[in-house]
Structure formats: C-alpha cells, structure tokens
C-alpha cells in the first residue's frame, strides 16, 4: 500500500521511547491510530494526540474510517498503529491489502499466552496472524529497529 511505511501492532499504541526509535528510521509524517474503541473515546483521543512526537500529525480512526482512507490512498508517509492483530485481520477481510505487519507490543492479558519473549497472544490473535500469513502478509516481531527480526510464521507451527 503506497505511503504506508509501517503497520504495527502495539497494545500501548504511541509509546514514547519506542515511537521515537521507529520515527528515526521511518520518514512518517503521520501516525494513524486505528481502533474502534479509542476512536469513540474523546479522552483517549486527546491523550494519544498529545503523545505524538513534535512535527508528526496524529489521527485516530475507526476501522471503517481507516478503510476509507486506505481506499482513497494515503496522502503522506504514514505509520499505522493498532492494538491487536484482530484489527488488521478485520481490515484484510474487508479488502485491505498489506505487505507486512510488525508485531511490537502485545503484553500479557487474560486469555493470552507467551508467543515470543515478552510478546503474548490469545488463540484468536494467533489464528488471525495465521490467516494473514496465509494471505501472503509478512508478519514479523521487531520491538525496536535495532532489534533482530523474528518471523512469526515460524512461531505458529
């Protein structure tokens, strides 16, 4: 997808140090948060907008709003963030095409089991990742740019 520099799963969304590290390697002009619940929560929208590094535009979008923007074509270099791989699977099921997904932060939560180091996923999230991989999406784990890339397909066997 043109102008989509990185599609990242991170349940923390905009996380200061991690975001700073990524924005040094990716020339994104916009951080696009995609989450139906956050899009409806005015307080969380405000917190996220204030969390962004200086000089980077932040937008908070529902899945449907993001789909419309993807269909119209992203106008500038964009770093997209979602809380869970289920969001990406939903968009893929609605016709969005993604080349790659970066898993950066999925902490322990009820129903989640360790997948790799400090990355955890529920069975539903694992199934969503398998389906994305089956569609040809390159799903990898990389917390920060300096870290080694781990192929998620090898972890889901």
N, CA and C atoms as an extended XYZ file, in Angstrom:
471
Properties=species:S:1:pos:R:3:atomname:S:1:resname:S:1:resid:I:1 pbc="F F F"
N         0.843       -1.174        0.000 N   UNK     1
C         0.000        0.000        0.000 CA  UNK     1
C         0.892        1.243        0.000 C   UNK     1
N         0.670        2.104       -0.942 N   UNK     2
C         1.503        3.287       -1.090 CA  UNK     2
C         1.395        4.202        0.129 C   UNK     2
N         2.534        4.699        0.558 N   UNK     3
C         2.683        5.620        1.684 CA  UNK     3
C         2.426        4.999        3.056 C   UNK     3
N         2.212        3.689        3.125 N   UNK     4
C         2.117        3.020        4.422 CA  UNK     4
C         3.507        2.482        4.739 C   UNK     4
N         4.242        3.223        5.562 N   UNK     5
C         5.624        2.867        5.866 CA  UNK     5
C         5.729        1.704        6.836 C   UNK     5
N         4.817        1.639        7.786 N   UNK     6
C         4.841        0.566        8.766 CA  UNK     6
C         3.452        0.383        9.332 C   UNK     6
N         3.013       -0.873        9.402 N   UNK     7
C         1.768       -1.250       10.053 CA  UNK     7
C         2.175       -2.062       11.273 C   UNK     7
N         1.928       -1.529       12.451 N   UNK     8
C         2.456       -2.109       13.687 CA  UNK     8
C         1.344       -2.438       14.674 C   UNK     8
N         1.481       -3.598       15.294 N   UNK     9
C         0.609       -3.993       16.396 CA  UNK     9
C         1.346       -3.666       17.685 C   UNK     9
N         0.761       -2.797       18.483 N   UNK    10
C         1.344       -2.441       19.782 CA  UNK    10
C         0.195       -2.013       20.682 C   UNK    10
N        -0.110       -2.846       21.681 N   UNK    11
C        -1.270       -2.541       22.517 CA  UNK    11
C        -1.083       -1.303       23.382 C   UNK    11
N         0.122       -0.743       23.376 N   UNK    12
C         0.381        0.519       24.081 CA  UNK    12
C         0.121        1.717       23.164 C   UNK    12
N        -0.094        1.445       21.879 N   UNK    13
C        -0.245        2.458       20.832 CA  UNK    13
C         0.994        3.352       20.795 C   UNK    13
N         0.862        4.653       20.999 N   UNK    14
C         2.026        5.536       20.898 CA  UNK    14
C         2.791        5.438       22.219 C   UNK    14
N         3.915        4.763       22.145 N   UNK    15
C         4.764        4.534       23.313 CA  UNK    15
C         6.052        5.319       23.095 C   UNK    15
N         6.291        6.335       23.916 N   UNK    16
C         7.327        7.340       23.716 CA  UNK    16
C         8.661        6.884       23.172 C   UNK    16
N         9.408        6.085       23.936 N   UNK    17
C        10.755        5.709       23.521 CA  UNK    17
C        10.740        4.845       22.268 C   UNK    17
N         9.791        3.923       22.205 N   UNK    18
C         9.694        3.034       21.048 CA  UNK    18
C         9.333        3.835       19.799 C   UNK    18
N         8.379        4.737       19.937 N   UNK    19
C         7.952        5.550       18.797 CA  UNK    19
C         9.098        6.426       18.301 C   UNK    19
N         9.839        7.006       19.215 N   UNK    20
C        10.977        7.839       18.839 CA  UNK    20
C        11.998        7.027       18.045 C   UNK    20
N        12.282        5.808       18.500 N   UNK    21
C        13.243        4.949       17.790 CA  UNK    21
C        12.759        4.644       16.378 C   UNK    21
N        11.478        4.297       16.219 N   UNK    22
C        10.963        3.977       14.887 CA  UNK    22
C        10.946        5.195       13.972 C   UNK    22
N        10.564        6.346       14.506 N   UNK    23
C        10.481        7.529       13.651 CA  UNK    23
C        11.846        8.043       13.203 C   UNK    23
N        12.908        7.564       13.822 N   UNK    24
C        14.252        7.897       13.346 CA  UNK    24
C        14.607        7.078       12.106 C   UNK    24
N        13.937        5.938       11.918 N   UNK    25
C        14.248        5.071       10.773 CA  UNK    25
C        13.180        5.107        9.689 C   UNK    25
N        12.015        5.607       10.026 N   UNK    26
C        10.897        5.672        9.072 CA  UNK    26
C        10.506        7.141        8.906 C   UNK    26
N        10.422        7.615        7.689 N   UNK    27
C        10.158        9.038        7.470 CA  UNK    27
C         8.673        9.425        7.575 C   UNK    27
N         7.942        8.799        8.465 N   UNK    28
C         6.494        9.038        8.555 CA  UNK    28
C         6.181       10.478        8.951 C   UNK    28
N         5.206       11.029        8.280 N   UNK    29
C         4.701       12.368        8.596 CA  UNK    29
C         3.412       12.280        9.410 C   UNK    29
N         2.840       11.062        9.449 N   UNK    30
C         1.591       10.861       10.192 CA  UNK    30
C         1.635        9.539       10.937 C   UNK    30
N         1.100        9.562       12.141 N   UNK    31
C         0.828        8.342       12.891 CA  UNK    31
C        -0.676        8.163       12.852 C   UNK    31
N        -1.104        7.050       12.274 N   UNK    32
C        -2.524        6.749       12.131 CA  UNK    32
C        -2.879        5.638       13.117 C   UNK    32
N        -3.590        5.988       14.178 N   UNK    33
C        -4.057        5.005       15.141 CA  UNK    33
C        -5.383        4.471       14.633 C   UNK    33
N        -5.512        3.135       14.594 N   UNK    34
C        -6.738        2.509       14.106 CA  UNK    34
C        -7.297        1.637       15.221 C   UNK    34
N        -8.406        2.080       15.800 N   UNK    35
C        -9.028        1.341       16.889 CA  UNK    35
C       -10.440        1.883       17.089 C   UNK    35
N       -11.424        1.009       16.988 N   UNK    36
C       -12.817        1.449       17.118 CA  UNK    36
C       -13.118        2.050       18.489 C   UNK    36
N       -12.630        1.440       19.564 N   UNK    37
C       -12.919        1.951       20.907 CA  UNK    37
C       -12.238        3.293       21.160 C   UNK    37
N       -10.983        3.405       20.805 N   UNK    38
C       -10.256        4.658       21.016 CA  UNK    38
C       -10.883        5.775       20.179 C   UNK    38
N       -11.324        5.454       18.971 N   UNK    39
C       -11.936        6.458       18.100 CA  UNK    39
C       -13.197        7.054       18.721 C   UNK    39
N       -13.876        6.297       19.572 N   UNK    40
C       -15.110        6.767       20.225 CA  UNK    40
C       -14.854        7.465       21.555 C   UNK    40
N       -13.641        7.375       22.082 N   UNK    41
C       -13.325        7.875       23.421 CA  UNK    41
C       -12.572        9.200       23.313 C   UNK    41
N       -13.270       10.297       23.542 N   UNK    42
C       -12.693       11.626       23.365 CA  UNK    42
C       -11.471       11.843       24.259 C   UNK    42
N       -11.506       11.346       25.502 N   UNK    43
C       -10.364       11.493       26.398 CA  UNK    43
C        -9.144       10.764       25.847 C   UNK    43
N        -9.313        9.505       25.420 N   UNK    44
C        -8.189        8.734       24.883 CA  UNK    44
C        -7.665        9.350       23.586 C   UNK    44
N        -8.569        9.863       22.768 N   UNK    45
C        -8.139       10.542       21.536 CA  UNK    45
C        -7.209       11.708       21.876 C   UNK    45
N        -7.595       12.482       22.889 N   UNK    46
C        -6.800       13.638       23.300 CA  UNK    46
C        -5.443       13.199       23.826 C   UNK    46
N        -5.431       12.162       24.676 N   UNK    47
C        -4.173       11.654       25.224 CA  UNK    47
C        -3.245       11.203       24.092 C   UNK    47
N        -3.778       10.479       23.142 N   UNK    48
C        -2.964        9.984       22.029 CA  UNK    48
C        -2.436       11.137       21.184 C   UNK    48
N        -3.269       12.114       20.927 N   UNK    49
C        -2.838       13.260       20.121 CA  UNK    49
C        -1.698       14.008       20.808 C   UNK    49
N        -1.730       14.066       22.139 N   UNK    50
C        -0.695       14.774       22.887 CA  UNK    50
C         0.572       13.924       23.043 C   UNK    50
N         0.487       12.621       22.764 N   UNK    51
C         1.623       11.712       22.944 CA  UNK    51
C         2.587       11.707       21.768 C   UNK    51
N         2.183       12.270       20.681 N   UNK    52
C         2.982       12.179       19.460 CA  UNK    52
C         4.210       13.074       19.508 C   UNK    52
N         5.258       12.620       18.855 N   UNK    53
C         6.452       13.460       18.749 CA  UNK    53
C         6.142       14.740       17.966 C   UNK    53
N         6.874       15.774       18.269 N   UNK    54
C         6.708       17.060       17.595 CA  UNK    54
C         6.907       16.909       16.084 C   UNK    54
N         6.061       17.567       15.322 N   UNK    55
C         6.198       17.567       13.869 CA  UNK    55
C         5.517       16.415       13.166 C   UNK    55
N         4.875       15.519       13.933 N   UNK    56
C         4.183       14.385       13.334 CA  UNK    56
C         2.686       14.539       13.589 C   UNK    56
N         1.905       14.466       12.541 N   UNK    57
C         0.451       14.541       12.647 CA  UNK    57
C        -0.064       13.214       13.197 C   UNK    57
N        -1.063       13.281       14.060 N   UNK    58
C        -1.674       12.065       14.585 CA  UNK    58
C        -3.147       12.072       14.224 C   UNK    58
N        -3.633       10.943       13.754 N   UNK    59
C        -5.066       10.785       13.529 CA  UNK    59
C        -5.523        9.526       14.248 C   UNK    59
N        -6.729        9.566       14.772 N   UNK    60
C        -7.323        8.408       15.428 CA  UNK    60
C        -8.538        8.028       14.595 C   UNK    60
N        -8.538        6.784       14.113 N   UNK    61
C        -9.539        6.342       13.146 CA  UNK    61
C       -10.216        5.060       13.596 C   UNK    61
N       -11.495        4.955       13.299 N   UNK    62
C       -12.173        3.668       13.438 CA  UNK    62
C       -11.687        2.786       12.287 C   UNK    62
N       -12.012        1.506       12.343 N   UNK    63
C       -11.637        0.616       11.243 CA  UNK    63
C       -12.257        1.108        9.941 C   UNK    63
N       -13.529        1.476        9.976 N   UNK    64
C       -14.197        1.929        8.750 CA  UNK    64
C       -13.566        3.213        8.204 C   UNK    64
N       -13.208        4.143        9.101 N   UNK    65
C       -12.544        5.372        8.649 CA  UNK    65
C       -11.185        5.054        8.019 C   UNK    65
N       -10.448        4.146        8.650 N   UNK    66
C        -9.146        3.754        8.096 CA  UNK    66
C        -9.314        3.100        6.728 C   UNK    66
N       -10.313        2.244        6.593 N   UNK    67
C       -10.568        1.594        5.307 CA  UNK    67
C       -10.848        2.633        4.219 C   UNK    67
N       -11.620        3.663        4.542 N   UNK    68
C       -11.909        4.720        3.577 CA  UNK    68
C       -10.622        5.444        3.177 C   UNK    68
N        -9.780        5.716        4.163 N   UNK    69
C        -8.527        6.408        3.873 CA  UNK    69
C        -7.602        5.531        3.039 C   UNK    69
N        -7.533        4.234        3.346 N   UNK    70
C        -6.704        3.329        2.551 CA  UNK    70
C        -7.230        3.262        1.122 C   UNK    70
N        -8.548        3.179        0.965 N   UNK    71
C        -9.146        3.104       -0.376 CA  UNK    71
C        -8.854        4.358       -1.190 C   UNK    71
N        -8.900        5.512       -0.538 N   UNK    72
C        -8.654        6.783       -1.227 CA  UNK    72
C        -7.169        6.987       -1.503 C   UNK    72
N        -6.328        6.261       -0.781 N   UNK    73
C        -4.877        6.416       -0.920 CA  UNK    73
C        -4.335        7.353        0.152 C   UNK    73
N        -3.338        6.891        0.855 N   UNK    74
C        -2.730        7.723        1.893 CA  UNK    74
C        -1.959        8.857        1.227 C   UNK    74
N        -2.163       10.051        1.708 N   UNK    75
C        -1.590       11.246        1.068 CA  UNK    75
C        -0.146       11.509        1.469 C   UNK    75
N         0.282       10.927        2.592 N   UNK    76
C         1.653       11.164        3.053 CA  UNK    76
C         2.192        9.911        3.720 C   UNK    76
N         3.469        9.917        3.955 N   UNK    77
C         4.153        8.810        4.604 CA  UNK    77
C         3.515        8.555        5.976 C   UNK    77
N         3.014        7.316        6.185 N   UNK    78
C         2.191        7.016        7.356 CA  UNK    78
C         2.677        5.789        8.119 C   UNK    78
N         2.630        5.885        9.427 N   UNK    79
C         2.951        4.819       10.371 CA  UNK    79
C         1.611        4.470       11.025 C   UNK    79
N         1.069        3.290       10.736 N   UNK    80
C        -0.233        2.896       11.278 CA  UNK    80
C        -0.048        2.007       12.501 C   UNK    80
N        -0.837        2.266       13.524 N   UNK    81
C        -0.777        1.523       14.778 CA  UNK    81
C        -2.134        0.942       15.130 C   UNK    81
N        -2.126       -0.324       15.524 N   UNK    82
C        -3.334       -0.979       16.026 CA  UNK    82
C        -2.988       -1.687       17.332 C   UNK    82
N        -4.004       -1.949       18.154 N   UNK    83
C        -3.767       -2.616       19.436 CA  UNK    83
C        -3.643       -4.127       19.320 C   UNK    83
N        -4.261       -4.694       18.307 N   UNK    84
C        -4.334       -6.150       18.196 CA  UNK    84
C        -4.328       -6.591       16.736 C   UNK    84
N        -3.807       -7.786       16.467 N   UNK    85
C        -3.841       -8.277       15.080 CA  UNK    85
C        -5.265       -8.500       14.565 C   UNK    85
N        -6.229       -8.576       15.467 N   UNK    86
C        -7.619       -8.757       15.037 CA  UNK    86
C        -8.092       -7.568       14.202 C   UNK    86
N        -7.593       -6.385       14.510 N   UNK    87
C        -7.941       -5.194       13.727 CA  UNK    87
C        -7.428       -5.329       12.294 C   UNK    87
N        -6.206       -5.799       12.145 N   UNK    88
C        -5.626       -5.966       10.812 CA  UNK    88
C        -6.371       -7.047       10.039 C   UNK    88
N        -6.698       -8.142       10.718 N   UNK    89
C        -7.456       -9.212       10.065 CA  UNK    89
C        -8.811       -8.685        9.584 C   UNK    89
N        -9.480       -7.894       10.415 N   UNK    90
C       -10.773       -7.319       10.018 CA  UNK    90
C       -10.615       -6.469        8.759 C   UNK    90
N        -9.572       -5.646        8.724 N   UNK    91
C        -9.355       -4.804        7.546 CA  UNK    91
C        -9.018       -5.652        6.319 C   UNK    91
N        -8.207       -6.690        6.507 N   UNK    92
C        -7.866       -7.584        5.390 CA  UNK    92
C        -9.118       -8.298        4.882 C   UNK    92
N        -9.986       -8.716        5.800 N   UNK    93
C       -11.239       -9.366        5.408 CA  UNK    93
C       -12.148       -8.413        4.633 C   UNK    93
N       -11.998       -7.110        4.889 N   UNK    94
C       -12.794       -6.095        4.187 CA  UNK    94
C       -12.129       -5.646        2.888 C   UNK    94
N       -10.969       -6.254        2.571 N   UNK    95
C       -10.344       -5.976        1.282 CA  UNK    95
C        -9.030       -5.213        1.317 C   UNK    95
N        -8.576       -4.767        2.473 N   UNK    96
C        -7.298       -4.064        2.532 CA  UNK    96
C        -6.168       -5.051        2.251 C   UNK    96
N        -5.178       -4.610        1.538 N   UNK    97
C        -4.024       -5.442        1.201 CA  UNK    97
C        -2.796       -4.879        1.914 C   UNK    97
N        -2.144       -5.741        2.676 N   UNK    98
C        -0.952       -5.337        3.405 CA  UNK    98
C         0.195       -6.256        3.036 C   UNK    98
N         1.369       -5.686        2.852 N   UNK    99
C         2.560       -6.484        2.557 CA  UNK    99
C         3.176       -7.036        3.831 C   UNK    99
N         3.195       -6.207        4.881 N   UNK   100
C         3.900       -6.609        6.099 CA  UNK   100
C         3.207       -6.051        7.335 C   UNK   100
N         3.373       -6.789        8.428 N   UNK   101
C         2.873       -6.371        9.736 CA  UNK   101
C         4.001       -6.551       10.730 C   UNK   101
N         4.204       -5.543       11.549 N   UNK   102
C         5.216       -5.574       12.597 CA  UNK   102
C         4.502       -5.761       13.936 C   UNK   102
N         4.879       -6.810       14.653 N   UNK   103
C         4.346       -7.019       15.996 CA  UNK   103
C         5.367       -6.420       16.948 C   UNK   103
N         4.933       -5.436       17.718 N   UNK   104
C         5.866       -4.743       18.589 CA  UNK   104
C         5.532       -4.817       20.054 C   UNK   104
N         4.271       -4.912       20.381 N   UNK   105
C         3.910       -4.948       21.786 CA  UNK   105
C         2.554       -5.600       21.991 C   UNK   105
N         2.568       -6.791       22.525 N   UNK   106
C         1.338       -7.487       22.931 CA  UNK   106
C         1.642       -8.073       24.301 C   UNK   106
N         1.260       -7.361       25.325 N   UNK   107
C         1.572       -7.797       26.675 CA  UNK   107
C         0.650       -8.890       27.165 C   UNK   107
N         1.018       -9.451       28.299 N   UNK   108
C         0.171      -10.473       28.920 CA  UNK   108
C        -1.160       -9.849       29.322 C   UNK   108
N        -2.204      -10.588       29.097 N   UNK   109
C        -3.566      -10.182       29.452 CA  UNK   109
C        -4.375      -11.463       29.570 C   UNK   109
N        -5.536      -11.391       30.188 N   UNK   110
C        -6.360      -12.600       30.284 CA  UNK   110
C        -6.583      -13.237       28.914 C   UNK   110
N        -6.340      -14.534       28.824 N   UNK   111
C        -6.529      -15.271       27.576 CA  UNK   111
C        -5.296      -15.310       26.686 C   UNK   111
N        -4.292      -14.527       26.998 N   UNK   112
C        -3.070      -14.519       26.200 CA  UNK   112
C        -2.019      -15.428       26.831 C   UNK   112
N        -1.263      -16.082       25.939 N   UNK   113
C        -0.146      -16.925       26.360 CA  UNK   113
C         1.107      -16.442       25.640 C   UNK   113
N         2.283      -16.657       26.233 N   UNK   114
C         3.518      -16.200       25.588 CA  UNK   114
C         3.673      -16.750       24.165 C   UNK   114
N         4.098      -15.881       23.274 N   UNK   115
C         4.389      -16.256       21.890 CA  UNK   115
C         5.900      -16.184       21.649 C   UNK   115
N         6.511      -15.082       22.114 N   UNK   116
C         7.948      -14.876       21.917 CA  UNK   116
C         8.402      -13.801       22.897 C   UNK   116
N         9.350      -14.152       23.729 N   UNK   117
C         9.869      -13.219       24.748 CA  UNK   117
C         8.701      -12.539       25.469 C   UNK   117
N         8.596      -11.210       25.375 N   UNK   118
C         7.526      -10.506       26.084 CA  UNK   118
C         6.284      -10.257       25.213 C   UNK   118
N         6.172      -10.969       24.115 N   UNK   119
C         5.005      -10.885       23.229 CA  UNK   119
C         4.074      -12.046       23.546 C   UNK   119
N         2.809      -11.729       23.812 N   UNK   120
C         1.807      -12.751       24.111 CA  UNK   120
C         0.645      -12.598       23.146 C   UNK   120
N        -0.087      -13.686       22.933 N   UNK   121
C        -1.235      -13.632       22.031 CA  UNK   121
C        -2.260      -14.667       22.457 C   UNK   121
N        -3.514      -14.312       22.281 N   UNK   122
C        -4.604      -15.255       22.533 CA  UNK   122
C        -4.693      -16.227       21.360 C   UNK   122
N        -5.462      -17.264       21.512 N   UNK   123
C        -5.641      -18.204       20.400 CA  UNK   123
C        -6.306      -17.493       19.214 C   UNK   123
N        -7.257      -16.608       19.492 N   UNK   124
C        -7.921      -15.851       18.420 CA  UNK   124
C        -6.917      -14.948       17.685 C   UNK   124
N        -6.018      -14.309       18.432 N   UNK   125
C        -4.992      -13.466       17.804 CA  UNK   125
C        -4.012      -14.305       16.995 C   UNK   125
N        -3.653      -15.477       17.511 N   UNK   126
C        -2.758      -16.380       16.773 CA  UNK   126
C        -3.411      -16.827       15.466 C   UNK   126
N        -4.694      -17.139       15.534 N   UNK   127
C        -5.404      -17.550       14.322 CA  UNK   127
C        -5.450      -16.403       13.314 C   UNK   127
N        -5.665      -15.181       13.789 N   UNK   128
C        -5.669      -14.013       12.892 CA  UNK   128
C        -4.309      -13.868       12.216 C   UNK   128
N        -3.237      -14.060       12.978 N   UNK   129
C        -1.882      -13.979       12.403 CA  UNK   129
C        -1.666      -15.071       11.365 C   UNK   129
N        -2.128      -16.296       11.654 N   UNK   130
C        -2.004      -17.391       10.670 CA  UNK   130
C        -2.727      -17.034        9.376 C   UNK   130
N        -3.929      -16.487        9.509 N   UNK   131
C        -4.711      -16.137        8.317 CA  UNK   131
C        -4.026      -15.031        7.512 C   UNK   131
N        -3.437      -14.062        8.195 N   UNK   132
C        -2.701      -13.009        7.483 CA  UNK   132
C        -1.508      -13.602        6.746 C   UNK   132
N        -0.784      -14.490        7.417 N   UNK   133
C         0.379      -15.147        6.789 CA  UNK   133
C        -0.077      -15.967        5.585 C   UNK   133
N        -1.205      -16.669        5.719 N   UNK   134
C        -1.746      -17.454        4.604 CA  UNK   134
C        -2.118      -16.576        3.413 C   UNK   134
N        -2.435      -15.303        3.676 N   UNK   135
C        -2.762      -14.356        2.601 CA  UNK   135
C        -1.506      -13.719        2.008 C   UNK   135
N        -0.336      -14.133        2.501 N   UNK   136
C         0.912      -13.623        1.948 CA  UNK   136
C         1.490      -12.423        2.681 C   UNK   136
N         0.921      -12.095        3.845 N   UNK   137
C         1.440      -10.963        4.615 CA  UNK   137
C         2.683      -11.412        5.382 C   UNK   137
N         3.737      -10.630        5.312 N   UNK   138
C         4.973      -10.904        6.043 CA  UNK   138
C         4.785      -10.390        7.478 C   UNK   138
N         4.563      -11.296        8.421 N   UNK   139
C         4.332      -10.917        9.817 CA  UNK   139
C         5.609      -11.189       10.601 C   UNK   139
N         6.119      -10.139       11.232 N   UNK   140
C         7.380      -10.263       11.950 CA  UNK   140
C         7.282       -9.566       13.304 C   UNK   140
N         8.144       -9.988       14.214 N   UNK   141
C         8.271       -9.322       15.504 CA  UNK   141
C         9.562       -8.521       15.475 C   UNK   141
N         9.450       -7.256       15.834 N   UNK   142
C        10.612       -6.394       15.990 CA  UNK   142
C        10.191       -5.230       16.888 C   UNK   142
N        10.619       -5.268       18.135 N   UNK   143
C        10.193       -4.263       19.105 CA  UNK   143
C        10.731       -2.879       18.734 C   UNK   143
N        12.026       -2.810       18.466 N   UNK   144
C        12.660       -1.561       18.048 CA  UNK   144
C        13.505       -1.846       16.809 C   UNK   144
N        13.800       -0.827       16.014 N   UNK   145
C        14.521       -1.051       14.757 CA  UNK   145
C        15.872       -1.747       14.909 C   UNK   145
N        16.555       -1.530       16.015 N   UNK   146
C        17.881       -2.118       16.200 CA  UNK   146
C        17.829       -3.603       16.567 C   UNK   146
N        16.653       -4.098       16.874 N   UNK   147
C        16.500       -5.486       17.294 CA  UNK   147
C        16.384       -6.430       16.094 C   UNK   147
N        16.814       -7.659       16.301 N   UNK   148
C        16.707       -8.690       15.267 CA  UNK   148
C        15.230       -8.955       14.940 C   UNK   148
N        14.953       -9.227       13.684 N   UNK   149
C        13.592       -9.544       13.228 CA  UNK   149
C        13.333      -11.033       13.435 C   UNK   149
N        12.154      -11.346       13.959 N   UNK   150
C        11.738      -12.732       14.139 CA  UNK   150
C        10.495      -12.983       13.294 C   UNK   150
N        10.544      -14.003       12.463 N   UNK   151
C         9.427      -14.371       11.605 CA  UNK   151
C         8.345      -15.062       12.448 C   UNK   151
N         7.146      -14.524       12.450 N   UNK   152
C         6.060      -15.068       13.266 CA  UNK   152
C         5.591      -16.414       12.737 C   UNK   152
N         5.680      -16.633       11.447 N   UNK   153
C         5.237      -17.921       10.876 CA  UNK   153
C         5.944      -19.086       11.548 C   UNK   153
N         7.216      -18.906       11.863 N   UNK   154
C         7.981      -19.997       12.496 CA  UNK   154
C         7.535      -20.240       13.936 C   UNK   154
N         6.876      -19.277       14.553 N   UNK   155
C         6.429      -19.409       15.941 CA  UNK   155
C         5.036      -20.028       16.060 C   UNK   155
N         4.303      -20.059       14.954 N   UNK   156
C         2.906      -20.508       14.985 CA  UNK   156
C         2.710      -21.936       14.514 C   UNK   156
N         3.773      -22.660       14.279 N   UNK   157
C         3.668      -24.033       13.768 CA  UNK   157
C         3.108      -24.962       14.798 C   UNK   157
